[in-house]
Amino acid sequence: MEPMVPELVAAAAGRARSAGFDLSCEPAVGGLLAVLAAHLPAGSRILELGTGAGVGTAWIVSGLLPRTDVTVTTVEQDPQTARLAGQGSWPAFTDLRHGDALDVLREGGGFDLIFADAPGGKHEGLDLTIAALNPRGLLVVDDMTPVPRWPAKLHGSGRGPAGPPGEPAAHLGRARLRLGGHRLRSPRLARGQPGGAHSGSRPNQPASRW
């Protein structure tokens, strides 16, 4: 029996297929995002870096509905792709933006869940993304395993978005979740490291896999 796909997700996936957009998050990742969003307390803020066609956004929003007490901000740099996502029927608590993810991060304000799935805020400006996390906030970074479609400068550097292959940046703890062919990391600032309220987060934990 196939798992039920939320209506918003099916619509976004259909738009992506029609436009030939093949960079949407996979269902296993989307399901995780929906669960994480559903468990956020009232008044929380979610940020998605890299809207794409809106598939990841749809999973997040579907995890929240019928709640309306959490805000979702998502940003896409490519104008054509941003227009594609804008064709969806999004609830009022969803803010779709066209622009640079780094500019959104520089605006300030904290987030309780950040899904980083764009070069800005992941390959570049990861420090800004981490700084945008509220205390006990969660950062989910998708596509951590090198693939041929990555820009040549990333392959040549021998580094992934967060650090050398298999290792996060030095000041991050992590948990690994292997979902299908994807590896996601949930980094937290290590105890005693700079970052204000984040310095009270849990110390580094050994990597765990599902």
trRosetta pair geometry for C-beta under 8 A, 3 or more apart (Angstrom, degrees):
i j d omega theta_ij theta_ji phi_ij phi_ji
3 27 7.4 144 69 169 128 138
3 31 7.8 -6 136 -89 158 136
5 9 5.1 -120 176 88 93 121
5 10 5.0 113 114 -62 118 94
5 13 7.6 -37 172 10 146 145
5 27 7.2 -81 -104 -119 104 120
6 9 4.5 88 64 7 86 107
6 10 7.0 -157 92 -8 43 86
6 34 7.7 161 -17 -109 140 145
6 58 6.7 -178 89 155 117 97
6 59 7.2 146 35 -109 130 49
6 62 3.7 44 166 -139 176 150
7 10 5.8 -55 -147 36 31 111
7 11 6.3 30 156 -18 65 107
7 62 7.8 161 43 -107 62 119
8 11 5.8 -57 -149 37 30 111
8 12 6.4 27 155 -16 65 108
8 58 3.9 -171 130 -152 99 101
8 61 5.9 -74 120 83 168 118
8 62 5.2 -162 47 -64 120 104
8 88 6.9 65 -155 -168 88 125
8 89 7.6 -121 -111 68 90 81
8 90 8.0 84 -140 -99 127 61
9 12 5.8 -57 -146 39 31 108
9 13 6.1 30 156 -18 66 108
9 30 6.4 102 -127 169 133 151
9 55 6.3 61 -148 -153 74 71
9 58 4.3 161 -82 121 55 125
9 59 5.7 60 -93 -70 118 68
9 62 6.0 -41 -31 -23 102 152
10 13 5.8 -55 -144 39 28 111
10 14 6.3 33 154 -23 62 106
11 14 5.6 -54 -151 33 30 114
11 15 6.7 32 152 -19 63 102
11 58 7.2 180 60 -119 87 149
11 88 6.2 123 115 -124 121 92
11 89 7.6 -10 117 23 167 91
12 15 5.7 -51 -152 33 35 112
12 16 6.5 37 150 -20 65 104
12 24 7.5 145 134 -129 104 142
12 53 5.6 139 -179 122 84 93
12 54 4.2 -127 -130 94 123 92
12 55 4.5 174 121 -83 124 55
12 57 7.2 171 -109 61 158 90
12 58 4.3 -150 -3 -24 143 145
12 85 7.4 21 -134 -125 105 71
12 88 5.9 -1 -82 -89 88 134
13 16 5.5 -51 -149 35 35 115
13 17 6.4 36 153 -19 66 103
13 24 6.6 -178 -109 108 72 170
13 53 7.7 112 -96 101 25 133
13 55 5.5 72 -72 -108 71 114
14 17 5.8 -51 -147 35 32 110
14 18 6.3 31 155 -19 65 108
15 18 5.8 -57 -148 37 30 111
15 19 6.2 13 159 -6 66 113
15 21 7.8 -1 120 35 74 126
15 53 5.1 174 98 -176 104 118
15 54 7.0 25 63 42 140 111
15 84 5.6 147 157 178 120 95
15 85 7.8 144 110 -89 150 37
15 87 6.1 161 -120 70 143 127
15 88 7.2 -98 -15 -65 155 89
16 19 6.1 -69 -147 46 26 100
16 21 4.3 -95 -152 73 76 103
16 22 7.4 129 164 -77 107 32
16 24 5.0 -25 -126 -36 167 134
16 52 7.2 16 -103 151 119 106
16 53 3.7 -171 -78 40 90 167
16 54 8.0 -152 -52 44 101 70
16 55 6.1 -14 -32 -45 145 118
16 84 7.5 97 -85 154 54 135
17 20 7.7 32 -177 -71 30 30
17 21 7.8 -76 -46 48 19 71
19 53 6.6 173 46 -102 134 125
19 84 5.4 -24 -47 -120 167 141
21 24 6.7 81 122 -36 99 95
21 52 6.5 146 162 -176 133 92
21 53 4.8 148 86 -47 150 122
21 81 6.6 117 -114 -119 140 100
21 84 6.8 136 -25 128 151 168
23 52 5.7 -146 92 -121 95 126
24 52 5.4 159 -94 138 66 150
24 53 5.8 -49 -77 40 114 108
24 55 3.8 54 -159 25 124 149
24 56 7.0 -170 -161 -29 76 80
25 29 4.3 -107 177 89 113 130
25 30 5.3 141 105 -56 113 84
25 33 7.5 62 112 -12 160 139
25 52 7.8 170 -12 28 76 155
25 55 5.9 -168 42 102 77 111
25 56 4.5 76 12 -77 129 100
25 59 7.2 -78 80 8 127 145
25 117 6.4 -70 -65 -124 110 159
25 142 6.0 -86 -111 -131 108 167
26 29 5.2 91 58 13 71 102
26 30 7.0 -138 101 -5 34 94
26 179 7.6 175 83 120 116 107
26 180 5.9 -90 115 60 151 155
26 181 7.6 94 -8 46 166 89
26 182 6.3 -174 35 -22 125 134
27 30 5.4 -58 -140 42 34 113
27 31 6.0 39 160 -24 69 103
28 31 5.9 -50 -148 32 28 112
28 32 6.8 30 152 -18 59 103
28 179 3.8 175 139 165 127 112
28 180 4.5 174 10 -11 151 113
28 182 6.7 175 81 37 119 118
29 32 5.7 -55 -156 33 34 113
29 33 6.5 34 149 -19 66 105
29 56 7.4 -39 119 -108 110 98
29 59 7.9 125 108 70 67 174
29 142 5.8 49 -148 -113 148 125
29 179 5.9 149 -66 91 63 144
29 180 8.0 -81 -30 33 81 118
29 182 5.7 -19 -61 78 114 164
29 184 6.7 141 -120 -61 96 132
30 33 5.5 -53 -149 35 35 112
30 34 6.4 38 153 -22 67 103
30 55 6.6 -78 -89 149 134 91
30 56 6.2 -138 -101 -113 87 54
30 58 7.7 -5 -151 80 127 83
30 59 3.3 -151 -167 -86 92 155
31 34 5.6 -51 -149 32 33 114
31 35 6.6 32 154 -17 65 104
31 59 6.9 -94 -56 -155 28 126
32 35 5.8 -57 -151 36 32 109
32 36 6.3 29 154 -16 67 108
32 140 7.3 158 120 -135 120 150
32 177 7.0 126 -119 121 153 156
32 179 6.5 -99 -33 -74 134 161
32 184 7.1 -172 100 26 165 166
33 36 5.8 -56 -145 39 31 110
33 37 6.1 30 157 -19 66 108
33 56 6.3 73 13 -162 175 82
33 59 4.8 80 76 113 117 120
33 60 5.1 -64 150 -75 114 77
33 63 6.7 -154 118 -11 65 147
33 115 6.0 16 -117 -89 123 143
33 140 6.9 -150 -91 71 85 164
34 37 5.9 -57 -147 38 27 110
34 38 6.2 30 155 -24 63 109
34 59 4.8 -99 -52 173 96 82
34 60 6.6 -142 -87 -95 53 26
34 62 5.6 -34 -119 85 119 92
34 63 3.1 174 -162 -68 63 114
35 38 5.7 -55 -147 32 29 114
35 39 6.7 15 160 -11 63 110
35 63 6.3 -110 -36 -134 21 133
36 39 6.3 -70 -154 39 28 103
36 40 7.3 45 149 -42 62 95
36 63 7.4 32 56 150 52 164
36 113 5.8 137 138 -128 117 141
36 138 6.4 -124 -162 89 131 152
36 140 7.1 -170 11 -39 172 138
37 40 5.9 -40 -160 1 39 116
37 46 6.2 3 -115 -85 101 153
37 60 4.7 133 -61 -156 154 70
37 61 7.8 -66 151 -55 164 17
37 63 3.9 110 68 92 112 129
37 64 5.2 -72 146 -54 117 87
37 70 7.0 161 -171 111 88 158
37 72 7.9 8 -136 -88 132 116
37 113 6.4 -135 -89 64 66 167
38 63 4.3 -108 -44 172 91 93
38 64 6.5 -154 -89 -81 56 39
40 44 3.9 -93 164 41 123 166
40 46 7.2 -131 -31 -60 170 104
40 64 7.9 -25 46 -101 112 97
40 70 5.5 85 92 -110 128 143
40 112 5.6 115 -140 113 121 138
40 113 6.2 -94 -77 -19 134 124
41 44 5.7 120 64 -41 60 109
41 112 8.0 -129 41 -154 79 165
42 67 7.9 -135 -99 -165 80 124
42 69 4.1 -29 -138 139 89 137
42 70 7.1 -121 -132 -59 38 76
43 69 6.4 -33 -39 162 47 95
43 70 7.4 -17 44 -96 12 59
44 70 4.8 -8 65 -126 88 102
44 71 7.8 -159 99 32 50 66
44 112 4.1 -67 -156 35 104 152
44 113 7.0 45 160 1 126 96
45 70 7.2 -175 -83 -167 26 74
45 71 5.2 -11 -118 65 74 99
45 73 7.2 6 -176 4 97 107
45 109 7.2 -67 117 153 170 109
45 110 7.0 127 55 102 129 57
45 111 4.7 -102 103 -121 99 66
45 112 5.7 123 51 7 58 89
45 113 8.0 -169 99 35 45 69
45 134 7.7 113 47 -24 100 129
46 60 6.0 171 146 -176 156 137
46 70 6.4 48 -11 158 107 111
46 71 6.9 -169 29 95 73 51
46 72 4.6 -15 70 -111 112 70
46 73 7.0 172 90 27 58 63
46 111 6.4 90 -127 -165 17 109
46 112 6.8 -52 -74 62 59 83
46 113 4.6 -14 -117 69 86 101
46 114 7.5 171 -162 -82 55 37
46 115 7.6 19 -179 -2 99 98
47 73 5.1 -15 -110 71 71 98
47 74 7.4 154 -164 -86 46 46
47 75 7.9 -4 -169 2 90 101
47 104 7.3 161 -153 136 124 128
47 111 4.4 -65 -3 -111 111 163
47 113 7.5 176 30 93 60 56
47 114 4.7 -9 68 -114 99 81
47 115 7.4 -168 97 29 53 64
47 132 6.9 -30 31 137 159 137
48 51 6.3 94 109 -88 119 60
48 56 5.9 157 -149 113 139 119
48 57 5.8 -141 40 -83 166 79
48 60 6.7 -140 -58 -11 129 157
48 72 7.1 18 -6 -176 108 94
48 73 7.2 -172 27 96 70 49
48 74 3.9 -5 62 -113 111 92
48 75 7.3 175 89 22 66 60
48 114 7.7 169 -84 -160 31 52
48 115 4.6 -8 -116 62 76 107
48 117 7.1 -17 -171 28 86 106
49 74 8.0 -146 -60 -148 19 61
49 75 6.2 -12 -123 57 52 98
49 101 4.2 63 -146 -140 103 139
49 104 7.7 -172 -102 65 87 133
49 105 7.9 8 -92 -53 126 109
49 114 7.0 26 -11 -178 104 97
49 115 6.9 -165 26 94 70 57
49 116 4.8 6 49 -124 125 58
49 117 6.3 156 83 37 72 54
49 118 4.5 -121 142 31 85 109
49 120 6.4 -136 -173 91 121 81
49 121 4.2 -98 -143 63 168 150
49 122 6.8 171 99 -29 137 99
49 129 7.1 -62 -26 -107 153 119
50 56 7.6 46 98 38 86 148
50 75 7.6 6 -32 82 26 66
50 76 6.5 69 -150 -105 30 70
50 101 7.0 -19 -42 -69 67 139
50 116 7.4 76 10 -174 114 39
50 117 4.0 -125 70 89 135 76
50 118 2.9 175 -63 -51 106 98
51 54 5.9 0 171 -80 95 60
51 56 7.5 -151 -150 57 38 103
51 57 5.8 8 -145 -37 83 129
51 74 4.4 100 -91 147 98 115
51 75 6.5 -160 -29 85 101 15
51 76 3.7 -72 35 -51 106 112
51 81 7.2 155 82 133 93 101
51 82 6.5 80 60 -110 136 66
51 85 4.7 -18 143 -71 125 173
51 96 6.4 68 -115 -142 156 93
52 55 6.3 -37 95 23 126 90
52 56 6.6 87 37 12 120 104
52 76 6.7 -162 -23 -110 23 123
52 81 6.1 -67 -149 178 33 126
52 85 6.8 112 92 -69 41 121
52 117 7.4 -45 -25 114 117 124
53 81 6.6 -90 -68 -160 57 86
53 84 5.1 -56 -123 124 75 123
53 85 5.6 172 -171 -75 26 77
54 57 4.6 -57 -155 48 67 121
54 58 5.6 76 143 -33 85 98
54 74 7.8 110 -116 112 70 158
54 84 7.4 -152 -6 116 103 80
54 85 3.7 141 -50 -136 104 89
54 88 5.1 -153 141 -20 167 146
54 90 8.0 -115 -152 -72 134 116
54 96 7.8 -26 -100 -110 110 130
55 58 5.7 -53 -150 31 29 113
55 59 6.8 30 152 -18 62 100
56 59 5.7 -51 -152 32 36 111
56 60 6.5 34 152 -17 66 104
56 74 7.9 158 91 -128 100 137
56 115 6.1 -170 168 130 133 151
56 117 6.3 159 -44 27 169 158
57 60 5.8 -58 -152 37 33 110
57 61 6.1 26 155 -14 69 110
57 72 6.8 123 -150 153 86 135
57 74 4.9 -46 -94 -50 119 168
57 85 6.8 79 24 -159 147 122
57 88 7.8 159 94 57 126 162
57 90 7.5 -31 145 -111 126 124
57 94 6.9 87 -179 -151 116 128
57 96 7.5 26 -137 -94 163 98
58 61 5.8 -54 -140 42 30 108
58 62 5.9 33 158 -22 65 110
58 88 7.0 -129 -79 -147 106 155
59 62 5.8 -56 -143 38 26 112
59 63 6.5 30 155 -22 61 105
60 63 5.9 -59 -157 32 29 112
60 64 6.8 21 150 -15 63 108
60 72 5.8 137 120 -125 128 138
60 115 7.1 -129 -69 -8 133 146
61 64 5.7 -61 -154 37 36 110
61 65 6.3 37 155 -26 71 104
61 72 6.1 -98 -78 11 84 166
61 90 6.8 -117 -105 -142 164 83
61 91 6.3 163 -161 21 121 108
61 94 5.9 -14 -94 -76 128 130
62 65 6.0 -45 -137 28 33 111
64 67 4.9 -100 174 66 76 104
64 68 7.8 101 146 -83 113 31
64 70 5.4 -125 -132 56 132 123
64 72 7.3 -140 -8 -43 156 123
64 93 7.6 -112 129 84 152 139
65 91 6.8 163 -86 -34 108 149
67 70 6.3 41 124 10 121 99
68 91 6.7 -130 -112 161 95 137
68 92 7.2 29 -152 59 119 97
68 93 5.4 174 -160 -31 71 133
69 93 8.0 -56 -10 -106 8 155
70 93 6.6 90 83 158 49 146
71 93 5.1 -131 -111 -175 55 92
71 94 8.0 168 -164 -84 59 29
71 95 6.9 17 180 -3 102 111
72 93 6.2 79 16 125 83 87
72 94 4.8 -16 71 -112 110 70
72 95 6.8 177 92 25 55 70
73 95 4.6 -16 -109 68 72 111
73 97 6.8 13 -172 -4 89 118
73 104 7.1 174 142 -168 128 134
73 111 7.9 -108 42 -102 112 126
74 85 7.6 -116 110 161 131 153
74 94 7.3 -10 10 -169 108 91
74 95 7.2 159 23 84 62 60
74 96 5.7 -18 68 -113 96 61
74 97 6.9 176 88 27 45 78
75 97 4.4 -24 -105 76 79 106
75 98 7.5 145 -156 -107 69 11
75 99 5.6 -58 -157 62 114 82
75 100 7.6 -5 157 97 134 16
75 101 5.2 154 90 -95 128 66
75 104 4.9 -142 -43 -28 158 153
75 118 7.8 -90 91 15 86 161
76 81 5.4 -129 171 103 136 103
76 82 4.1 176 84 -84 119 86
76 85 6.1 143 -13 15 154 144
76 96 7.6 -8 9 -171 107 89
76 97 7.4 161 23 88 63 56
76 98 6.0 -35 73 -112 80 60
76 118 7.7 -170 -119 -89 52 144
77 82 7.7 -162 65 -47 12 118
77 98 7.5 102 -130 -169 18 63
77 99 6.7 -40 -105 119 59 19
77 100 5.7 47 -106 -97 106 49
77 101 6.8 -68 -50 -19 105 82
77 118 6.9 136 -3 -169 110 139
77 120 6.8 113 -50 7 134 133
78 81 4.1 54 86 21 115 112
78 82 6.3 175 86 -17 56 86
79 82 5.5 -56 -144 36 31 114
79 83 6.4 32 157 -20 65 102
79 98 5.9 53 -112 -162 64 137
80 83 5.9 -53 -153 33 31 110
80 84 6.7 36 147 -23 62 103
81 84 5.3 -48 -152 30 38 118
81 85 6.7 36 152 -15 67 100
82 85 5.9 -53 -151 37 34 108
82 86 6.3 38 150 -24 64 108
82 96 7.2 146 -164 162 86 106
82 97 7.8 -61 -143 118 127 32
82 98 3.9 82 174 -98 168 100
83 86 5.4 -55 -147 35 34 118
83 87 7.2 50 152 -36 61 91
83 98 8.0 20 -47 -82 63 135
84 87 6.1 -44 -168 7 34 114
85 88 6.2 -36 -180 3 52 114
85 96 5.9 -175 118 -147 114 137
86 96 5.7 174 -92 113 77 151
90 94 4.0 -97 170 72 121 141
90 96 6.6 143 14 -28 168 117
91 94 5.6 100 63 -4 66 104
97 104 6.6 134 85 -86 153 128
99 103 5.5 -83 153 64 118 132
99 104 6.5 127 93 -46 119 97
100 103 4.2 88 72 -1 98 106
100 104 7.2 -169 95 -6 55 81
100 120 5.8 -177 -176 -118 76 170
101 104 5.6 -54 -156 35 39 112
101 105 6.4 39 149 -19 69 105
101 118 5.3 153 -34 84 150 135
101 120 3.5 153 52 102 109 117
101 121 4.5 -86 136 -15 131 120
101 125 7.5 169 102 77 98 141
102 105 5.5 -51 -147 37 36 113
102 106 6.3 36 153 -21 66 106
102 120 4.7 -108 -31 -164 86 116
102 121 6.5 -164 -74 -51 63 77
102 124 7.0 -45 -68 113 129 104
102 125 4.7 -168 -107 -62 106 171
102 128 6.2 82 -139 66 76 163
103 106 5.7 -56 -147 36 31 111
103 107 7.1 50 149 -38 60 92
104 107 5.7 -38 -162 5 37 118
105 120 7.9 -160 -2 154 125 100
105 121 5.9 161 -48 -95 140 106
105 125 6.4 144 59 157 157 130
105 128 4.1 85 139 146 140 118
105 129 6.1 -69 -118 -76 141 53
105 131 7.7 93 176 67 106 98
105 132 5.3 -102 -144 -49 85 140
106 128 6.6 -41 -65 -149 68 136
109 132 7.3 20 86 -149 58 91
110 132 6.3 164 -126 180 47 53
110 133 6.7 17 -157 139 91 17
110 134 3.8 98 154 -72 128 82
110 137 6.9 -142 175 -56 101 145
111 114 5.2 94 99 -63 136 92
111 132 5.5 21 17 144 103 98
111 133 6.3 -58 67 -109 76 42
111 134 6.3 -153 72 -12 23 92
111 137 6.1 94 97 -145 60 141
112 133 7.9 85 -115 -156 20 67
112 134 5.2 -23 -83 38 63 127
112 136 7.8 -2 -143 96 84 80
112 137 5.0 -139 -140 -115 34 87
112 138 7.2 23 155 22 58 80
113 137 6.8 -154 -63 -163 33 83
113 138 5.2 -4 -112 63 72 96
113 140 7.3 8 -171 2 88 105
114 121 7.8 -127 171 173 127 131
114 129 6.0 167 140 -170 156 96
114 132 6.5 93 -73 94 146 113
114 133 6.4 -98 -1 -84 124 85
114 137 7.0 44 -4 160 95 120
114 138 7.4 -172 30 95 64 53
114 139 4.9 -10 64 -115 104 74
114 140 7.1 -176 91 31 53 66
115 140 5.0 -14 -112 70 69 106
115 142 7.2 23 -175 -16 88 109
116 121 5.0 -143 -131 123 109 105
116 122 4.3 149 155 -74 117 101
116 126 7.9 60 -162 -118 166 78
116 129 5.7 18 -83 -144 136 154
116 139 6.5 13 -6 -172 115 95
116 140 7.0 177 24 87 72 51
116 141 4.7 -15 66 -108 111 75
116 142 7.2 -174 85 18 58 72
116 161 7.6 159 124 166 129 154
117 122 7.2 74 -81 -43 11 151
117 141 7.8 166 -71 -153 57 45
117 142 4.6 10 -101 44 98 119
117 143 6.8 96 -139 12 78 112
118 121 6.2 51 70 45 92 105
118 122 6.3 150 72 9 43 117
119 122 6.2 -112 -146 58 18 96
119 123 4.5 -40 -152 39 71 121
119 124 5.9 31 153 15 84 100
119 151 7.7 40 -106 -7 133 131
120 123 7.7 -31 -53 51 21 81
120 124 5.7 -36 -111 70 48 102
120 125 5.9 10 -165 40 65 132
121 124 7.4 10 -6 78 26 62
121 125 5.3 -37 -80 92 38 107
121 126 6.9 89 175 -94 37 44
121 128 6.6 -89 -110 80 71 103
121 129 4.4 103 -164 -70 86 119
122 126 6.3 47 -142 -87 21 90
122 129 7.2 49 -69 -34 49 160
122 141 5.8 142 -129 -143 107 106
122 161 4.3 -38 164 -145 82 141
123 126 7.8 163 46 -47 3 99
123 151 7.8 86 -169 33 166 121
123 154 6.2 -69 -135 -90 128 125
123 161 5.1 -84 -78 -111 53 84
125 128 4.3 -22 179 24 97 119
125 129 6.5 105 125 -22 82 89
126 129 5.4 -51 -154 34 42 115
126 130 6.4 41 151 -18 71 103
126 161 6.3 134 -78 163 129 86
126 162 6.2 155 -148 -105 161 63
126 169 6.8 168 111 -33 141 143
127 130 5.8 -53 -147 37 33 110
127 131 6.2 34 153 -20 65 108
128 131 5.6 -56 -146 38 31 113
128 132 6.4 33 154 -24 64 107
129 132 5.8 -59 -154 31 30 112
129 133 7.5 42 148 -35 60 93
129 139 6.5 99 145 -133 109 133
130 133 5.9 -40 -166 5 40 115
130 139 6.7 -46 -99 -51 63 160
130 172 7.5 -113 -109 -88 139 110
130 187 7.2 -54 -104 103 109 122
130 189 6.7 111 -180 -64 119 99
130 195 7.2 -69 140 -121 106 131
130 198 7.6 61 164 -125 92 172
131 195 7.0 -141 -106 -134 65 88
133 137 3.5 -167 -170 76 90 136
133 138 7.6 160 -140 21 120 15
133 139 5.9 -74 -79 -50 132 104
133 198 6.7 74 86 -90 109 125
134 137 4.3 118 53 -52 65 116
134 197 7.7 -21 -176 87 53 138
135 197 4.1 -76 -70 138 114 123
135 198 6.3 -155 -104 -79 65 52
135 200 7.1 9 -142 60 117 107
135 201 7.4 -164 -153 -69 71 90
136 201 7.1 167 -80 -108 49 93
138 186 5.9 -30 -159 -151 92 108
139 186 6.6 143 69 -149 60 52
139 187 5.5 -30 69 52 120 83
139 188 7.9 168 25 -74 100 51
140 184 5.6 -9 -161 -173 88 125
140 185 7.8 153 -145 72 44 44
140 186 6.3 -16 -91 -93 64 78
141 144 6.0 78 114 -69 103 105
141 161 6.0 -157 180 88 137 145
141 162 6.6 130 77 -44 170 119
141 184 6.6 154 67 -155 52 69
141 185 5.3 -14 50 55 105 92
141 187 7.3 19 -2 -1 122 107
142 182 6.4 -23 -154 -167 86 132
142 184 6.0 -25 -97 -104 57 94
143 147 7.2 -70 -160 7 100 121
143 182 7.0 -54 -73 -137 46 102
144 160 5.5 51 -169 178 73 144
144 161 6.4 -95 -117 28 74 108
144 162 7.2 -18 -132 11 113 109
144 183 5.1 -82 58 88 112 97
144 184 7.0 146 -4 -109 120 27
144 185 5.8 79 -65 -10 158 109
145 160 7.8 -30 -92 -112 18 135
145 182 7.5 -157 15 -140 114 43
145 183 5.4 95 -37 24 105 114
146 150 5.7 -71 -149 3 75 151
146 154 7.2 -178 -118 127 101 108
146 155 6.4 109 -158 -101 131 79
146 160 6.6 -122 -55 -93 85 91
146 165 7.4 -48 -14 -104 117 111
147 150 5.8 126 62 -22 62 94
150 154 4.7 -89 161 72 119 131
150 155 5.8 135 92 -46 115 91
151 154 5.2 93 67 3 80 100
151 155 7.6 -156 99 0 44 87
152 155 5.7 -59 -151 41 41 109
152 156 5.8 37 155 -20 73 112
153 156 5.7 -55 -141 41 30 112
153 157 6.3 31 159 -25 63 108
154 157 6.0 -54 -144 31 29 109
154 159 6.9 -101 -157 74 68 71
154 160 7.5 50 -176 -120 110 34
155 158 7.9 33 170 -64 34 39
158 164 6.6 -4 133 -134 93 80
158 165 6.8 -80 175 -18 73 102
159 163 6.4 -94 -152 169 98 20
159 164 5.8 -65 -110 -92 74 42
159 165 7.5 -138 -122 -38 29 62
160 163 6.7 0 57 59 86 41
160 164 7.5 50 16 148 83 11
160 165 6.0 104 -22 -94 106 53
162 167 7.9 -142 105 111 95 49
162 168 4.5 -35 138 -140 129 68
162 169 5.2 -106 178 -20 77 83
162 172 6.6 -63 -174 44 124 158
162 185 6.6 -80 0 76 158 157
162 187 6.6 175 -136 -54 147 148
163 167 4.8 -81 111 102 127 81
163 168 5.1 104 15 170 131 19
163 169 4.7 -177 -59 -68 113 45
163 170 7.3 137 -110 -36 141 56
163 172 7.9 -157 -22 39 131 122
164 167 4.8 20 66 47 88 113
168 172 4.1 -91 138 81 133 121
168 173 7.6 49 60 134 151 6
168 174 4.8 158 -29 -45 144 135
168 185 6.4 162 -85 180 116 151
168 187 5.5 155 -151 -104 150 122
169 172 4.9 77 62 2 82 114
169 187 7.6 48 38 -150 93 154
171 189 6.0 -11 148 -142 98 74
171 190 5.6 -134 -170 22 54 103
171 193 4.3 131 -155 -152 110 155
171 194 7.6 -34 -149 41 154 75
171 195 7.9 149 154 -31 133 127
172 187 3.9 -20 -167 -161 126 120
172 188 6.8 127 -157 58 70 31
172 189 6.7 -55 -104 -98 56 37
172 190 6.7 -161 -113 -30 6 91
172 204 7.9 90 120 -103 37 95
173 187 6.5 145 71 -155 47 60
173 188 4.8 -18 55 59 103 88
173 189 7.6 15 10 96 87 10
173 190 5.3 124 -38 -84 90 78
173 201 7.5 -153 24 122 126 117
173 202 6.6 -80 50 95 167 86
173 203 6.6 130 -75 147 139 34
173 204 3.9 -170 -104 -114 94 53
173 205 5.4 70 -178 15 122 73
174 185 4.9 -31 -154 -163 117 105
174 186 6.5 134 -156 66 58 51
174 187 5.0 -24 -92 -95 81 69
174 188 7.7 -178 -74 18 36 69
174 204 7.7 2 14 -146 63 83
174 205 7.4 -136 64 61 38 83
174 207 6.2 -4 96 -97 101 83
175 185 7.1 147 69 -155 43 55
175 186 4.6 -10 50 51 94 107
175 205 6.4 1 -74 80 86 126
175 207 6.9 143 -137 -141 36 52
175 208 5.4 -15 -150 41 89 97
176 183 5.9 -18 -162 -168 105 99
176 184 7.1 146 -155 75 53 48
176 185 5.9 -25 -97 -98 66 71
176 207 4.8 21 4 -165 114 104
176 208 6.4 180 48 67 72 44
176 209 5.5 -16 94 -87 106 73
177 183 7.3 152 75 -156 46 50
177 184 4.8 -15 58 58 98 100
177 185 7.9 -174 19 -78 75 26
177 186 7.3 52 -11 -17 108 106
177 209 7.4 147 -119 -139 26 48
177 210 5.5 5 -145 20 73 113
178 182 7.4 163 -155 86 49 48
178 183 5.4 -20 -102 -102 71 75
178 209 5.2 17 0 -158 113 98
178 210 6.0 -164 46 62 73 65
179 182 5.1 -18 69 66 85 98
179 183 7.9 159 24 -91 68 27
179 184 6.5 13 11 -2 113 112
179 210 7.5 23 -71 75 69 115
188 198 7.5 -170 -176 -166 74 101
188 201 4.6 -150 167 156 117 146
188 202 6.2 46 101 51 153 84
189 193 5.1 -139 179 72 98 120
189 195 4.6 -103 -126 43 168 163
189 198 4.0 70 33 148 143 119
189 199 6.5 -65 121 -84 130 41
189 201 5.2 115 64 34 78 135
190 193 4.9 79 65 -14 80 125
190 201 7.4 -97 -116 80 9 104
190 203 5.9 38 -158 -145 80 56
190 204 5.2 -10 -112 -47 113 87
191 199 6.7 76 -152 177 42 63
191 200 7.3 27 -122 -138 80 23
191 201 6.7 -141 -73 74 64 59
191 202 7.1 -64 -49 158 102 19
191 203 4.3 -44 4 -82 118 79
192 199 6.2 84 -77 -166 9 101
193 198 7.6 -43 81 110 93 103
193 199 6.0 -163 63 -114 50 83
194 199 6.9 -42 -143 -75 11 114
195 198 3.6 -45 126 60 123 120
195 199 5.4 153 61 -50 84 76
196 199 6.7 178 81 -4 16 98
197 200 6.5 -49 -178 24 53 107
198 201 5.4 -17 -174 -18 64 117
202 205 6.7 14 128 -40 123 108
205 208 7.3 -27 133 -18 115 104
